[in-house]
Amino acid sequence: MQAPQTDAGSSSGRPPLVDSFGRVIRKIRVSVTERCNFRCAYCMPVAPTWFERDAVLRFEEIARVVRIVASMGVRTVKLTGGEPLMRRDVEGLISMIAGQPGVNSISMTTNGFFLEEKASALRNAGLGAVTISLPSVDREKFRSITGVDALDKVVRGIDAALSAGFSPVKLNATVVKGLNEDEVPRLAEFARDRGIFIRFIEFMPFDGKGSWRPDKVLSWREMYESLRGKFDLEPLPREAGSTSMNFAFKGARGGVGFIASITAPFCDDCERIRLTADGRIVPCMFSPKEFDLRSALRGGASDLKLEGMIRAAVSSKDRGVKYMMQAGDLPNKIRPMYVLGG
């Protein structure tokens, strides 16, 4: 077993949040809603089943969980969905989290549909960075993938995010063979024109339709090869715990990254856990394990009790999809991405 890391930096003096493989948890991804106004082919079933309204965590409950994990050294909070900007008054949640001791970074992953109107308010509330999903820069292909004719609106949202001063502004593009693999160079050019990073994501089995197959995965190496000769790319050092392999555009701002969750997983130094919109801790996105915090939050549990539950969930964190695939033990049924939370 790997020796536990000791530099989690918990200012509260509480022991760091460490799993059974010695990985220190520094990041939490918080889904604020499972609802979305898009129906992306690689994420959402045609007819999704939404949570009951009272099943979704209240802002005060989310902020309490963040405060507790921050006391154990979690420093980075990413708000996800569904589409997080469909949650009314999400700026209020951002303000609540921004005031938590120990939280150094609050970011959001969004489809960008509401950013044109919301960017300034989000920035003023304390949101520091934003990642926008952009599967295509072709209007018709964008519509066919997302189910919404909204490319122009999303592009205006990207530009609004840049104007509002978010740092960084990133793009994400899930790439699926037979769907949008030909968009990779065009998307890279779009990012270079704006001086930002775009990360290309291998298709993962979270589509909610059961349509994922290995032969639909365009590997990061294939994506990289599609860019060679068109862009001068310079490799960047990988940060510990990073989900992507990054390359800068030589002579220009921005660059490209590759999230190779299938062909080159980054499990060995994973430092993330997830909190779903209905209040479940998910230690590993590929594992069916989940732990109900909502019942304890609403049943009068003390902070110490909640801390113990979170530590127990983290201690059960699987070694990762890399090892599941090596053992031929990938679960048959995996949560769709809109339920899991980004």
N, C-alpha and C positions, 0 to 999 in steps of 0.2 A: 504493500500500500504506500502511496505517495505521502510524504510527511506534510502535515497541514501547513499552509502558508500563514504567516503571522503579521502581515502588514495591512490588515483590513482597515486599520485606522479608526476604530470605534472610539469616538470622543467621549462616550458615556462611561467608558470603563467596562462595559459588558463584553463578554467573550464574543469573538467574531462568529459569523454564521458560516459553518464549515460542513461540507458533506462527508460521506464516509470514504471518499477518495482523496480527501485533503484539499478540495477546491473551495476557495473562499468566495462566498456570494456577495457581490458588490452591486448588482443591478437587479431591478425588478421591472417587469413589463406589466402594466395595469390596463386591463380592458375596461373601459367605462361604459360600453354598450356593445351588444352583439349585432345591433341593427345597422344596416347599410343601405344607401340609396343606389348602389351599383350591384350588379350581379356578375362579377368577374368569373370567367369560366374556370379558373384555377383555384377558386376560393369558396364560392357560394353555391349551394344547391338552387335549382330553379324556384322551388317553393320552400324557403327556409322556415323553421319553426322558431319563433321568438320566445324568449323568457317571459313569464308573467311579470308585470311591472314591479310588484312588491318583492320579486325574487332578486332584482338587481340591487347591488349595494348602493347605499346612499353616500353622498360625498363625505359626510362626517365619518362614515365607516371606513371608506377608502383612506382618508387622511389618517385615521387611527392606525391602520395597518402599516402605512408608510412610516409613521412616527416610530412604531415598534421596530420595524426592520432597519430603519436608519440608526436606531440605538445600538444595533448589532453590526454596524459598519456598511450597510447598503448606502451607496452614495448617488446612484444614478437611477432616475425614474423615467420610464418611457410610457406615455399614454397611447393606447391603441384601441382597436375595436375589432369587428365592425368598423364603422366610421365614427371616430370619437366626436367629431363636430356635429353629429346628430343629437348628442346629449345636450339638453338645454342648460344654459349657463355654465358650461364647462370651464369658463374663465374663473368662476368662483372656486372650483376645485383646484385649479392651478395656483391661485392665490393662497389657498390653504396649505398646499404642499410646499410652495416656495418659502413658507414661514417655518418649516420644520427644521430643527437643528440637525446638521449633518448632511442634508440633501444639497449636493453640489451642482446637479444638472437635472433639468426637466426638459424632455423633448417629446415630440409627438409624431406618430406615423399616420398619415391621412391620405385620402384619395384626391384631395385638393379642391373638391367641388365648392366648398364654402370658404376657401381661404381668401378669395378676393375681398369678401366683406368682413372677414374675421381676423385677418392677420395682425392688424394694429392692436386690437383689443387683447388678443392672445399674448402678444409681445409685452404689452403693458402689465398684464397679469403676472408675468414672470416666466413665461415659456421661453426657453433659450434657443432651441433648435427644432427644425422640422424636416421630416422626410416625406416626400410626396410620391405616391405610386404613379407610374407612367408607363403603361405597357406598349404604347405605340405613339408615333407622331403623325400617323396617317388617320385622317378623320373617320373614314369608313371602317378601318380596321379597329380603331379605338372603340367605335360604337359596337362592333360585333363582339369584341372581347368583354366590354363592361356592361353592355345592354343600354347604354346612355349616350346620346349624341352630345358630348360635353368636352371634347378636346380643347376647344378654344377657351372655355371657361376655366379648365384646369390649368392651361398655360398662363392665363391671367392670374390665377392663384399663385403659381410659381413665382411670377414676377412681383406680385404683391408681397410674398414672403421675403424676397430679396430686398425690396424697398423698405420693409418693416425692420430690417436689421437682424434677422435670425442668423445665428452662426453656430454650426453650418446649416445651409440648405442643401439637402441631398435628394436624389431621385432613386427610386427602386423600380426595377422592371423584372417581373417573373417571366422567364422565357420558356416556351413550350414548343417542342417540335411540331411542325404542321400548323402552328398558330401564329407565331410572331418571331421566329428565329431570324427572318430577314430584316427585322427592325433594329437589330443590335448596332450596326454601324450608324444608322440614322439617329438612334437615341444617343449614342456617344457624341455625335456631332452636335446635337441639341445641347448636351451638357457642356461641351467645350465652348460653344458660342456664349453661354451664360457664365462660364468660369466656375462651374460647380462639379461635384462628383455624382456619378450614376453608378449604382451597384446592380449587377445582373445576377438574378437568383435562379438557381436550378429548381425545376418543377418538383415540388414535394407532395407527398400523398395526403394533403389536407384539403382536397377540392370539394369534399362534401357530396360528390356525385359517384364516387367509386370508380372514376374513369382513369385514375393514375396508373400508369404502367412504366416500367423502366425504359422502354423504347421511346417514350415521349420526353425523356430527360435529355436536354442539350447540355453536355458537360461544360464546365467552366473552360476547359482547354479548347473545346470547339468554338466557344464564344470568343476566347482570346485570339484564336487563329483567324476568325472572321474580321478582326480589327487590325491584324498585322498587315503592314503595307499601306494602310489607310491612315494610321495614327502612329506617332512616335511616342511609345509608352516607356516610362521609366519605373521599375519596381520600387515600391516603398517598403520600409521595414514593417513587419506585422507587430501590432501592439498586442500584449498579452490579453487574452480574453476576447479579442476581436472576432467578429463573425465573417470578416471578408479579407481577401487578398487584394491589395490596392496597388494601382499604377497611376502615376501622374502623367499628364500631357506635357511633354517637353516643350518649353517655350510658351506655355499657356497655363492659365489657372485651371484648377479642377482636375478631373481624372476619372478612371473607371475602377470599380471593384467587382469581385466575383464572390458570391456567397454559395459555396460548393457543398451544401448540406448533404448531398447524395454521394458525390464522387470523391470528396475530400473533406469529411466532416471535421469540425473543430471542437470535438467533445472533450479533449484532454485538459483544456483549461477553461471550460465553460464556467461562467460566473453569474448566470442568470436564473431567476425563477419567474413564474408568471402568476398573476392574480386575475382570475376570470371575472367577468361582469357579475356573475351570480355568486361570487365570493368563495371560489375554490383555489387553493394553491396547487399549481401544476409545476412540479420540479423539473421535468424533462418533457419537451413538447412531443417527442415520439413515443413516450410511455403512456399507458392508460391510467397510471396512478394519479389521483387527485385527492385533495384533503379539504373538507368542508370547514371553512372559517366562519361563514355567515351565521350558522346556528349558534356558535359560541359568541360571536359579536352581539347577537340579538338575545342571547340567553343570560347576559349579565357576567360573562367571563372577565376576569381581571386581566390587566396587561401581562402579568406574569404567566397566567394560564395561556394566553394567546401566544406569547413568546415560546413557551414550551411546545405548543402545537406546531408552530412554524419551524422550530428546530427539528422536531420529529419528522416533519415533511421533507425538510432539506436532507436529513440523514438518510432518507430512503431514495434520494435522487439516483437514477440509473447512471451507469457509466457512460451511456450515450448510444446514439444510433449507429455510430461506427462499429461498435461491438455487437449490437443487435444484428446488423447485417452480416458481420463475419460469422456469427453463430447461426445464421438463418432463422433468427427469432424476431423479425420485425412483426409487430402486432398486425393482425388481419384488419382490425377496425381502428382507425385513428380519428380523433375529433376533427371536424372541418375547421378551417382557419378562422372563420368568423366567430366561432364559439371559443376557440383557444385564445385568440387575441394576439394577432400580429407576429 
